Amino acid sequence: MFYTGLTVTEFKDLKGIGQPARNALAAAGFCHLEDLVGVPEAELKKLHGMGPKALRVLKEELASRGLGLAEGEQDSAV
């Protein structure tokens, strides 16, 4: 994927993202934090190894960069 004007962040560089979540993201084809922009939260929740803490950290990291997951219905349990 080509990124224009974005800093590319690898998941291993994020605190709070454990190996199971990193493995799940890689298996789903996500290599960098920026790959998650526009991805539905529900899709990430389905990944084996993706827990609520990892999802929260990913959302916070995206938000800190002015980015986010897909807009829409979100589970309030996270």
PyMOL Python script that loads the backbone (N, CA, C, O; Angstrom):
from pymol import cmd

cmd.read_pdbstr("""\
ATOM      1  N   MET A   1       0.848  -1.178   0.000  1.00  0.00           N
ATOM      2  CA  MET A   1       0.000   0.000   0.000  1.00  0.00           C
ATOM      3  C   MET A   1       0.890   1.237   0.000  1.00  0.00           C
ATOM      4  O   MET A   1       1.957   1.225   0.613  1.00  0.00           O
ATOM      5  N   PHE A   2       0.473   2.296  -0.672  1.00  0.00           N
ATOM      6  CA  PHE A   2       1.236   3.526  -0.731  1.00  0.00           C
ATOM      7  C   PHE A   2       0.589   4.555   0.181  1.00  0.00           C
ATOM      8  O   PHE A   2      -0.630   4.724   0.186  1.00  0.00           O
ATOM      9  N   TYR A   3       1.421   5.234   0.946  1.00  0.00           N
ATOM     10  CA  TYR A   3       0.936   6.241   1.878  1.00  0.00           C
ATOM     11  C   TYR A   3       1.480   7.595   1.449  1.00  0.00           C
ATOM     12  O   TYR A   3       2.673   7.741   1.182  1.00  0.00           O
ATOM     13  N   THR A   4       0.615   8.561   1.389  1.00  0.00           N
ATOM     14  CA  THR A   4       1.025   9.899   1.010  1.00  0.00           C
ATOM     15  C   THR A   4       0.807  10.832   2.190  1.00  0.00           C
ATOM     16  O   THR A   4      -0.323  11.029   2.636  1.00  0.00           O
ATOM     17  N   GLY A   5       1.885  11.398   2.689  1.00  0.00           N
ATOM     18  CA  GLY A   5       1.771  12.356   3.780  1.00  0.00           C
ATOM     19  C   GLY A   5       1.479  11.737   5.130  1.00  0.00           C
ATOM     20  O   GLY A   5       1.182  12.460   6.080  1.00  0.00           O
ATOM     21  N   LEU A   6       1.555  10.422   5.245  1.00  0.00           N
ATOM     22  CA  LEU A   6       1.296   9.761   6.523  1.00  0.00           C
ATOM     23  C   LEU A   6       2.568   9.122   7.042  1.00  0.00           C
ATOM     24  O   LEU A   6       3.395   8.640   6.269  1.00  0.00           O
ATOM     25  N   THR A   7       2.714   9.123   8.335  1.00  0.00           N
ATOM     26  CA  THR A   7       3.777   8.353   8.953  1.00  0.00           C
ATOM     27  C   THR A   7       3.261   6.932   9.077  1.00  0.00           C
ATOM     28  O   THR A   7       2.158   6.716   9.581  1.00  0.00           O
ATOM     29  N   VAL A   8       4.029   5.974   8.633  1.00  0.00           N
ATOM     30  CA  VAL A   8       3.609   4.582   8.685  1.00  0.00           C
ATOM     31  C   VAL A   8       4.060   3.986  10.011  1.00  0.00           C
ATOM     32  O   VAL A   8       5.241   4.041  10.354  1.00  0.00           O
ATOM     33  N   THR A   9       3.112   3.416  10.757  1.00  0.00           N
ATOM     34  CA  THR A   9       3.380   2.874  12.083  1.00  0.00           C
ATOM     35  C   THR A   9       3.158   1.374  12.087  1.00  0.00           C
ATOM     36  O   THR A   9       2.073   0.902  11.745  1.00  0.00           O
ATOM     37  N   GLU A  10       4.173   0.627  12.470  1.00  0.00           N
ATOM     38  CA  GLU A  10       4.038  -0.819  12.582  1.00  0.00           C
ATOM     39  C   GLU A  10       3.392  -1.160  13.925  1.00  0.00           C
ATOM     40  O   GLU A  10       3.594  -0.462  14.919  1.00  0.00           O
ATOM     41  N   PHE A  11       2.614  -2.239  13.939  1.00  0.00           N
ATOM     42  CA  PHE A  11       1.913  -2.636  15.158  1.00  0.00           C
ATOM     43  C   PHE A  11       2.879  -2.952  16.289  1.00  0.00           C
ATOM     44  O   PHE A  11       2.559  -2.722  17.455  1.00  0.00           O
ATOM     45  N   LYS A  12       4.055  -3.475  15.961  1.00  0.00           N
ATOM     46  CA  LYS A  12       5.027  -3.836  17.001  1.00  0.00           C
ATOM     47  C   LYS A  12       5.530  -2.606  17.745  1.00  0.00           C
ATOM     48  O   LYS A  12       6.075  -2.728  18.842  1.00  0.00           O
ATOM     49  N   ASP A  13       5.354  -1.427  17.166  1.00  0.00           N
ATOM     50  CA  ASP A  13       5.792  -0.189  17.796  1.00  0.00           C
ATOM     51  C   ASP A  13       4.755   0.404  18.737  1.00  0.00           C
ATOM     52  O   ASP A  13       5.020   1.410  19.393  1.00  0.00           O
ATOM     53  N   LEU A  14       3.585  -0.203  18.810  1.00  0.00           N
ATOM     54  CA  LEU A  14       2.509   0.301  19.668  1.00  0.00           C
ATOM     55  C   LEU A  14       2.504  -0.437  20.998  1.00  0.00           C
ATOM     56  O   LEU A  14       2.503  -1.668  21.030  1.00  0.00           O
ATOM     57  N   LYS A  15       2.501   0.307  22.083  1.00  0.00           N
ATOM     58  CA  LYS A  15       2.394  -0.315  23.406  1.00  0.00           C
ATOM     59  C   LYS A  15       0.953  -0.744  23.627  1.00  0.00           C
ATOM     60  O   LYS A  15       0.020  -0.020  23.281  1.00  0.00           O
ATOM     61  N   GLY A  16       0.778  -1.925  24.203  1.00  0.00           N
ATOM     62  CA  GLY A  16      -0.559  -2.404  24.505  1.00  0.00           C
ATOM     63  C   GLY A  16      -1.142  -3.343  23.470  1.00  0.00           C
ATOM     64  O   GLY A  16      -2.254  -3.845  23.635  1.00  0.00           O
ATOM     65  N   ILE A  17      -0.392  -3.584  22.398  1.00  0.00           N
ATOM     66  CA  ILE A  17      -0.855  -4.521  21.375  1.00  0.00           C
ATOM     67  C   ILE A  17      -0.027  -5.792  21.524  1.00  0.00           C
ATOM     68  O   ILE A  17       1.158  -5.812  21.192  1.00  0.00           O
ATOM     69  N   GLY A  18      -0.652  -6.838  22.020  1.00  0.00           N
ATOM     70  CA  GLY A  18       0.050  -8.094  22.262  1.00  0.00           C
ATOM     71  C   GLY A  18       0.294  -8.891  20.988  1.00  0.00           C
ATOM     72  O   GLY A  18      -0.247  -8.591  19.923  1.00  0.00           O
ATOM     73  N   GLN A  19       1.114  -9.900  21.133  1.00  0.00           N
ATOM     74  CA  GLN A  19       1.463 -10.745  19.984  1.00  0.00           C
ATOM     75  C   GLN A  19       0.238 -11.406  19.342  1.00  0.00           C
ATOM     76  O   GLN A  19       0.165 -11.459  18.114  1.00  0.00           O
ATOM     77  N   PRO A  20      -0.738 -11.919  20.130  1.00  0.00           N
ATOM     78  CA  PRO A  20      -1.914 -12.525  19.484  1.00  0.00           C
ATOM     79  C   PRO A  20      -2.664 -11.540  18.579  1.00  0.00           C
ATOM     80  O   PRO A  20      -3.105 -11.903  17.488  1.00  0.00           O
ATOM     81  N   ALA A  21      -2.803 -10.300  19.037  1.00  0.00           N
ATOM     82  CA  ALA A  21      -3.499  -9.295  18.222  1.00  0.00           C
ATOM     83  C   ALA A  21      -2.670  -8.945  16.990  1.00  0.00           C
ATOM     84  O   ALA A  21      -3.220  -8.805  15.897  1.00  0.00           O
ATOM     85  N   ARG A  22      -1.358  -8.802  17.151  1.00  0.00           N
ATOM     86  CA  ARG A  22      -0.488  -8.501  15.994  1.00  0.00           C
ATOM     87  C   ARG A  22      -0.556  -9.630  14.972  1.00  0.00           C
ATOM     88  O   ARG A  22      -0.613  -9.378  13.769  1.00  0.00           O
ATOM     89  N   ASN A  23      -0.549 -10.871  15.448  1.00  0.00           N
ATOM     90  CA  ASN A  23      -0.649 -12.021  14.539  1.00  0.00           C
ATOM     91  C   ASN A  23      -1.983 -12.019  13.793  1.00  0.00           C
ATOM     92  O   ASN A  23      -2.038 -12.287  12.593  1.00  0.00           O
ATOM     93  N   ALA A  24      -3.061 -11.711  14.526  1.00  0.00           N
ATOM     94  CA  ALA A  24      -4.393 -11.683  13.908  1.00  0.00           C
ATOM     95  C   ALA A  24      -4.464 -10.608  12.832  1.00  0.00           C
ATOM     96  O   ALA A  24      -5.008 -10.839  11.752  1.00  0.00           O
ATOM     97  N   LEU A  25      -3.918  -9.438  13.124  1.00  0.00           N
ATOM     98  CA  LEU A  25      -3.922  -8.354  12.143  1.00  0.00           C
ATOM     99  C   LEU A  25      -3.110  -8.726  10.905  1.00  0.00           C
ATOM    100  O   LEU A  25      -3.540  -8.481   9.778  1.00  0.00           O
ATOM    101  N   ALA A  26      -1.936  -9.319  11.119  1.00  0.00           N
ATOM    102  CA  ALA A  26      -1.085  -9.720   9.994  1.00  0.00           C
ATOM    103  C   ALA A  26      -1.770 -10.782   9.139  1.00  0.00           C
ATOM    104  O   ALA A  26      -1.718 -10.724   7.911  1.00  0.00           O
ATOM    105  N   ALA A  27      -2.410 -11.748   9.790  1.00  0.00           N
ATOM    106  CA  ALA A  27      -3.099 -12.813   9.053  1.00  0.00           C
ATOM    107  C   ALA A  27      -4.245 -12.253   8.213  1.00  0.00           C
ATOM    108  O   ALA A  27      -4.586 -12.809   7.168  1.00  0.00           O
ATOM    109  N   ALA A  28      -4.836 -11.153   8.674  1.00  0.00           N
ATOM    110  CA  ALA A  28      -5.935 -10.523   7.938  1.00  0.00           C
ATOM    111  C   ALA A  28      -5.426  -9.547   6.867  1.00  0.00           C
ATOM    112  O   ALA A  28      -6.217  -8.945   6.141  1.00  0.00           O
ATOM    113  N   GLY A  29      -4.098  -9.398   6.778  1.00  0.00           N
ATOM    114  CA  GLY A  29      -3.529  -8.547   5.740  1.00  0.00           C
ATOM    115  C   GLY A  29      -3.235  -7.121   6.156  1.00  0.00           C
ATOM    116  O   GLY A  29      -2.925  -6.280   5.311  1.00  0.00           O
ATOM    117  N   PHE A  30      -3.328  -6.836   7.445  1.00  0.00           N
ATOM    118  CA  PHE A  30      -3.039  -5.487   7.949  1.00  0.00           C
ATOM    119  C   PHE A  30      -1.602  -5.458   8.464  1.00  0.00           C
ATOM    120  O   PHE A  30      -1.265  -6.176   9.405  1.00  0.00           O
ATOM    121  N   CYS A  31      -0.759  -4.635   7.852  1.00  0.00           N
ATOM    122  CA  CYS A  31       0.661  -4.571   8.227  1.00  0.00           C
ATOM    123  C   CYS A  31       1.003  -3.341   9.052  1.00  0.00           C
ATOM    124  O   CYS A  31       1.952  -3.360   9.835  1.00  0.00           O
ATOM    125  N   HIS A  32       0.235  -2.276   8.880  1.00  0.00           N
ATOM    126  CA  HIS A  32       0.518  -1.012   9.550  1.00  0.00           C
ATOM    127  C   HIS A  32      -0.774  -0.450  10.147  1.00  0.00           C
ATOM    128  O   HIS A  32      -1.875  -0.769   9.699  1.00  0.00           O
ATOM    129  N   LEU A  33      -0.615   0.379  11.150  1.00  0.00           N
ATOM    130  CA  LEU A  33      -1.766   1.017  11.784  1.00  0.00           C
ATOM    131  C   LEU A  33      -2.630   1.718  10.742  1.00  0.00           C
ATOM    132  O   LEU A  33      -3.858   1.650  10.796  1.00  0.00           O
ATOM    133  N   GLU A  34      -1.994   2.379   9.811  1.00  0.00           N
ATOM    134  CA  GLU A  34      -2.722   3.152   8.808  1.00  0.00           C
ATOM    135  C   GLU A  34      -3.558   2.281   7.883  1.00  0.00           C
ATOM    136  O   GLU A  34      -4.469   2.783   7.225  1.00  0.00           O
ATOM    137  N   ASP A  35      -3.268   0.985   7.819  1.00  0.00           N
ATOM    138  CA  ASP A  35      -4.077   0.061   7.018  1.00  0.00           C
ATOM    139  C   ASP A  35      -5.490  -0.075   7.578  1.00  0.00           C
ATOM    140  O   ASP A  35      -6.400  -0.516   6.877  1.00  0.00           O
ATOM    141  N   LEU A  36      -5.669   0.303   8.836  1.00  0.00           N
ATOM    142  CA  LEU A  36      -6.965   0.128   9.494  1.00  0.00           C
ATOM    143  C   LEU A  36      -7.938   1.280   9.251  1.00  0.00           C
ATOM    144  O   LEU A  36      -9.108   1.191   9.622  1.00  0.00           O
ATOM    145  N   VAL A  37      -7.464   2.350   8.637  1.00  0.00           N
ATOM    146  CA  VAL A  37      -8.334   3.503   8.383  1.00  0.00           C
ATOM    147  C   VAL A  37      -9.508   3.064   7.529  1.00  0.00           C
ATOM    148  O   VAL A  37      -9.327   2.523   6.438  1.00  0.00           O
ATOM    149  N   GLY A  38     -10.715   3.299   8.030  1.00  0.00           N
ATOM    150  CA  GLY A  38     -11.930   2.966   7.301  1.00  0.00           C
ATOM    151  C   GLY A  38     -12.393   1.531   7.439  1.00  0.00           C
ATOM    152  O   GLY A  38     -13.413   1.157   6.860  1.00  0.00           O
ATOM    153  N   VAL A  39     -11.666   0.713   8.194  1.00  0.00           N
ATOM    154  CA  VAL A  39     -12.067  -0.680   8.416  1.00  0.00           C
ATOM    155  C   VAL A  39     -13.157  -0.698   9.488  1.00  0.00           C
ATOM    156  O   VAL A  39     -13.010  -0.025  10.509  1.00  0.00           O
ATOM    157  N   PRO A  40     -14.230  -1.437   9.292  1.00  0.00           N
ATOM    158  CA  PRO A  40     -15.279  -1.512  10.312  1.00  0.00           C
ATOM    159  C   PRO A  40     -14.769  -2.170  11.602  1.00  0.00           C
ATOM    160  O   PRO A  40     -14.059  -3.174  11.560  1.00  0.00           O
ATOM    161  N   GLU A  41     -15.134  -1.602  12.717  1.00  0.00           N
ATOM    162  CA  GLU A  41     -14.750  -2.152  14.023  1.00  0.00           C
ATOM    163  C   GLU A  41     -15.210  -3.602  14.157  1.00  0.00           C
ATOM    164  O   GLU A  41     -14.502  -4.437  14.721  1.00  0.00           O
ATOM    165  N   ALA A  42     -16.392  -3.890  13.638  1.00  0.00           N
ATOM    166  CA  ALA A  42     -16.933  -5.251  13.723  1.00  0.00           C
ATOM    167  C   ALA A  42     -16.021  -6.256  13.028  1.00  0.00           C
ATOM    168  O   ALA A  42     -15.907  -7.397  13.474  1.00  0.00           O
ATOM    169  N   GLU A  43     -15.370  -5.845  11.942  1.00  0.00           N
ATOM    170  CA  GLU A  43     -14.457  -6.737  11.224  1.00  0.00           C
ATOM    171  C   GLU A  43     -13.248  -7.083  12.105  1.00  0.00           C
ATOM    172  O   GLU A  43     -12.797  -8.228  12.131  1.00  0.00           O
ATOM    173  N   LEU A  44     -12.738  -6.097  12.813  1.00  0.00           N
ATOM    174  CA  LEU A  44     -11.585  -6.335  13.686  1.00  0.00           C
ATOM    175  C   LEU A  44     -11.960  -7.204  14.883  1.00  0.00           C
ATOM    176  O   LEU A  44     -11.166  -8.034  15.326  1.00  0.00           O
ATOM    177  N   LYS A  45     -13.162  -7.014  15.402  1.00  0.00           N
ATOM    178  CA  LYS A  45     -13.614  -7.809  16.554  1.00  0.00           C
ATOM    179  C   LYS A  45     -13.709  -9.294  16.218  1.00  0.00           C
ATOM    180  O   LYS A  45     -13.595 -10.141  17.103  1.00  0.00           O
ATOM    181  N   LYS A  46     -13.916  -9.607  14.953  1.00  0.00           N
ATOM    182  CA  LYS A  46     -14.054 -11.002  14.536  1.00  0.00           C
ATOM    183  C   LYS A  46     -12.718 -11.733  14.481  1.00  0.00           C
ATOM    184  O   LYS A  46     -12.689 -12.963  14.431  1.00  0.00           O
ATOM    185  N   LEU A  47     -11.614 -10.992  14.491  1.00  0.00           N
ATOM    186  CA  LEU A  47     -10.299 -11.611  14.366  1.00  0.00           C
ATOM    187  C   LEU A  47      -9.933 -12.365  15.640  1.00  0.00           C
ATOM    188  O   LEU A  47     -10.001 -11.810  16.736  1.00  0.00           O
ATOM    189  N   HIS A  48      -9.547 -13.623  15.495  1.00  0.00           N
ATOM    190  CA  HIS A  48      -9.120 -14.437  16.628  1.00  0.00           C
ATOM    191  C   HIS A  48      -7.809 -13.864  17.165  1.00  0.00           C
ATOM    192  O   HIS A  48      -6.809 -13.806  16.448  1.00  0.00           O
ATOM    193  N   GLY A  49      -7.820 -13.449  18.410  1.00  0.00           N
ATOM    194  CA  GLY A  49      -6.643 -12.842  19.021  1.00  0.00           C
ATOM    195  C   GLY A  49      -6.811 -11.353  19.266  1.00  0.00           C
ATOM    196  O   GLY A  49      -5.995 -10.737  19.952  1.00  0.00           O
ATOM    197  N   MET A  50      -7.864 -10.774  18.709  1.00  0.00           N
ATOM    198  CA  MET A  50      -8.109  -9.340  18.883  1.00  0.00           C
ATOM    199  C   MET A  50      -9.034  -9.129  20.075  1.00  0.00           C
ATOM    200  O   MET A  50     -10.238  -9.367  19.988  1.00  0.00           O
ATOM    201  N   GLY A  51      -8.468  -8.687  21.173  1.00  0.00           N
ATOM    202  CA  GLY A  51      -9.248  -8.462  22.386  1.00  0.00           C
ATOM    203  C   GLY A  51      -9.670  -7.010  22.518  1.00  0.00           C
ATOM    204  O   GLY A  51      -9.287  -6.169  21.706  1.00  0.00           O
ATOM    205  N   PRO A  52     -10.463  -6.716  23.548  1.00  0.00           N
ATOM    206  CA  PRO A  52     -10.960  -5.351  23.738  1.00  0.00           C
ATOM    207  C   PRO A  52      -9.849  -4.340  24.012  1.00  0.00           C
ATOM    208  O   PRO A  52      -9.942  -3.190  23.582  1.00  0.00           O
ATOM    209  N   LYS A  53      -8.800  -4.754  24.721  1.00  0.00           N
ATOM    210  CA  LYS A  53      -7.703  -3.816  25.009  1.00  0.00           C
ATOM    211  C   LYS A  53      -6.980  -3.437  23.725  1.00  0.00           C
ATOM    212  O   LYS A  53      -6.719  -2.257  23.487  1.00  0.00           O
ATOM    213  N   ALA A  54      -6.657  -4.419  22.898  1.00  0.00           N
ATOM    214  CA  ALA A  54      -5.962  -4.139  21.643  1.00  0.00           C
ATOM    215  C   ALA A  54      -6.817  -3.242  20.752  1.00  0.00           C
ATOM    216  O   ALA A  54      -6.299  -2.315  20.130  1.00  0.00           O
ATOM    217  N   LEU A  55      -8.101  -3.505  20.688  1.00  0.00           N
ATOM    218  CA  LEU A  55      -8.992  -2.690  19.868  1.00  0.00           C
ATOM    219  C   LEU A  55      -9.036  -1.256  20.389  1.00  0.00           C
ATOM    220  O   LEU A  55      -9.007  -0.305  19.608  1.00  0.00           O
ATOM    221  N   ARG A  56      -9.105  -1.104  21.705  1.00  0.00           N
ATOM    222  CA  ARG A  56      -9.113   0.238  22.303  1.00  0.00           C
ATOM    223  C   ARG A  56      -7.821   0.979  21.975  1.00  0.00           C
ATOM    224  O   ARG A  56      -7.861   2.150  21.597  1.00  0.00           O
ATOM    225  N   VAL A  57      -6.676   0.310  22.114  1.00  0.00           N
ATOM    226  CA  VAL A  57      -5.389   0.943  21.818  1.00  0.00           C
ATOM    227  C   VAL A  57      -5.316   1.357  20.349  1.00  0.00           C
ATOM    228  O   VAL A  57      -4.867   2.460  20.038  1.00  0.00           O
ATOM    229  N   LEU A  58      -5.749   0.488  19.455  1.00  0.00           N
ATOM    230  CA  LEU A  58      -5.734   0.815  18.036  1.00  0.00           C
ATOM    231  C   LEU A  58      -6.594   2.047  17.739  1.00  0.00           C
ATOM    232  O   LEU A  58      -6.171   2.941  17.005  1.00  0.00           O
ATOM    233  N   LYS A  59      -7.787   2.091  18.302  1.00  0.00           N
ATOM    234  CA  LYS A  59      -8.676   3.231  18.088  1.00  0.00           C
ATOM    235  C   LYS A  59      -8.069   4.516  18.639  1.00  0.00           C
ATOM    236  O   LYS A  59      -8.162   5.569  18.007  1.00  0.00           O
ATOM    237  N   GLU A  60      -7.441   4.433  19.829  1.00  0.00           N
ATOM    238  CA  GLU A  60      -6.814   5.615  20.425  1.00  0.00           C
ATOM    239  C   GLU A  60      -5.629   6.092  19.594  1.00  0.00           C
ATOM    240  O   GLU A  60      -5.446   7.294  19.400  1.00  0.00           O
ATOM    241  N   GLU A  61      -4.830   5.158  19.107  1.00  0.00           N
ATOM    242  CA  GLU A  61      -3.674   5.519  18.281  1.00  0.00           C
ATOM    243  C   GLU A  61      -4.121   6.153  16.971  1.00  0.00           C
ATOM    244  O   GLU A  61      -3.533   7.139  16.526  1.00  0.00           O
ATOM    245  N   LEU A  62      -5.149   5.601  16.356  1.00  0.00           N
ATOM    246  CA  LEU A  62      -5.679   6.195  15.127  1.00  0.00           C
ATOM    247  C   LEU A  62      -6.200   7.604  15.404  1.00  0.00           C
ATOM    248  O   LEU A  62      -5.912   8.538  14.655  1.00  0.00           O
ATOM    249  N   ALA A  63      -6.962   7.749  16.476  1.00  0.00           N
ATOM    250  CA  ALA A  63      -7.540   9.053  16.814  1.00  0.00           C
ATOM    251  C   ALA A  63      -6.452  10.093  17.078  1.00  0.00           C
ATOM    252  O   ALA A  63      -6.613  11.260  16.721  1.00  0.00           O
ATOM    253  N   SER A  64      -5.345   9.678  17.701  1.00  0.00           N
ATOM    254  CA  SER A  64      -4.260  10.614  17.987  1.00  0.00           C
ATOM    255  C   SER A  64      -3.610  11.139  16.708  1.00  0.00           C
ATOM    256  O   SER A  64      -2.919  12.158  16.731  1.00  0.00           O
ATOM    257  N   ARG A  65      -3.832  10.447  15.604  1.00  0.00           N
ATOM    258  CA  ARG A  65      -3.294  10.861  14.313  1.00  0.00           C
ATOM    259  C   ARG A  65      -4.374  11.493  13.426  1.00  0.00           C
ATOM    260  O   ARG A  65      -4.134  11.780  12.253  1.00  0.00           O
ATOM    261  N   GLY A  66      -5.555  11.704  13.994  1.00  0.00           N
ATOM    262  CA  GLY A  66      -6.654  12.279  13.234  1.00  0.00           C
ATOM    263  C   GLY A  66      -7.288  11.291  12.279  1.00  0.00           C
ATOM    264  O   GLY A  66      -7.935  11.686  11.309  1.00  0.00           O
ATOM    265  N   LEU A  67      -7.105   9.987  12.551  1.00  0.00           N
ATOM    266  CA  LEU A  67      -7.642   8.923  11.707  1.00  0.00           C
ATOM    267  C   LEU A  67      -8.643   8.100  12.500  1.00  0.00           C
ATOM    268  O   LEU A  67      -8.803   8.310  13.703  1.00  0.00           O
ATOM    269  N   GLY A  68      -9.313   7.175  11.846  1.00  0.00           N
ATOM    270  CA  GLY A  68     -10.257   6.336  12.572  1.00  0.00           C
ATOM    271  C   GLY A  68     -10.729   5.143  11.765  1.00  0.00           C
ATOM    272  O   GLY A  68     -10.460   5.011  10.571  1.00  0.00           O
ATOM    273  N   LEU A  69     -11.439   4.288  12.465  1.00  0.00           N
ATOM    274  CA  LEU A  69     -12.088   3.141  11.827  1.00  0.00           C
ATOM    275  C   LEU A  69     -13.313   3.639  11.081  1.00  0.00           C
ATOM    276  O   LEU A  69     -13.625   4.829  11.132  1.00  0.00           O
ATOM    277  N   ALA A  70     -14.010   2.749  10.390  1.00  0.00           N
ATOM    278  CA  ALA A  70     -15.201   3.123   9.635  1.00  0.00           C
ATOM    279  C   ALA A  70     -16.264   3.661  10.575  1.00  0.00           C
ATOM    280  O   ALA A  70     -16.437   3.166  11.688  1.00  0.00           O
ATOM    281  N   GLU A  71     -16.961   4.662  10.122  1.00  0.00           N
ATOM    282  CA  GLU A  71     -18.082   5.212  10.881  1.00  0.00           C
ATOM    283  C   GLU A  71     -19.248   4.245  10.817  1.00  0.00           C
ATOM    284  O   GLU A  71     -19.363   3.465   9.871  1.00  0.00           O
ATOM    285  N   GLY A  72     -20.092   4.292  11.798  1.00  0.00           N
ATOM    286  CA  GLY A  72     -21.271   3.431  11.776  1.00  0.00           C
ATOM    287  C   GLY A  72     -21.549   2.843  13.128  1.00  0.00           C
ATOM    288  O   GLY A  72     -21.056   3.327  14.147  1.00  0.00           O
ATOM    289  N   GLU A  73     -22.348   1.787  13.136  1.00  0.00           N
ATOM    290  CA  GLU A  73     -22.768   1.146  14.360  1.00  0.00           C
ATOM    291  C   GLU A  73     -21.556   0.569  15.090  1.00  0.00           C
ATOM    292  O   GLU A  73     -20.757  -0.166  14.510  1.00  0.00           O
ATOM    293  N   GLN A  74     -21.435   0.914  16.371  1.00  0.00           N
ATOM    294  CA  GLN A  74     -20.329   0.414  17.167  1.00  0.00           C
ATOM    295  C   GLN A  74     -20.868  -0.218  18.433  1.00  0.00           C
ATOM    296  O   GLN A  74     -21.892   0.212  18.963  1.00  0.00           O
ATOM    297  N   ASP A  75     -20.193  -1.219  18.908  1.00  0.00           N
ATOM    298  CA  ASP A  75     -20.570  -1.915  20.116  1.00  0.00           C
ATOM    299  C   ASP A  75     -20.150  -1.091  21.317  1.00  0.00           C
ATOM    300  O   ASP A  75     -18.977  -0.736  21.429  1.00  0.00           O
ATOM    301  N   SER A  76     -21.061  -0.778  22.213  1.00  0.00           N
ATOM    302  CA  SER A  76     -20.755   0.042  23.377  1.00  0.00           C
ATOM    303  C   SER A  76     -20.033  -0.721  24.460  1.00  0.00           C
ATOM    304  O   SER A  76     -19.633  -0.126  25.461  1.00  0.00           O
ATOM    305  N   ALA A  77     -19.848  -2.041  24.292  1.00  0.00           N
ATOM    306  CA  ALA A  77     -19.183  -2.859  25.308  1.00  0.00           C
ATOM    307  C   ALA A  77     -17.673  -2.709  25.274  1.00  0.00           C
ATOM    308  O   ALA A  77     -16.996  -3.213  26.170  1.00  0.00           O
ATOM    309  N   VAL A  78     -17.126  -2.043  24.283  1.00  0.00           N
ATOM    310  CA  VAL A  78     -15.666  -1.901  24.171  1.00  0.00           C
ATOM    311  C   VAL A  78     -15.178  -0.742  24.954  1.00  0.00           C
ATOM    312  O   VAL A  78     -13.977  -0.472  24.974  1.00  0.00           O
TER     313      VAL A  78
END
""", "prot")
cmd.dss("prot")
cmd.show_as("cartoon", "prot")
cmd.util.cbc("prot")
cmd.orient("prot")
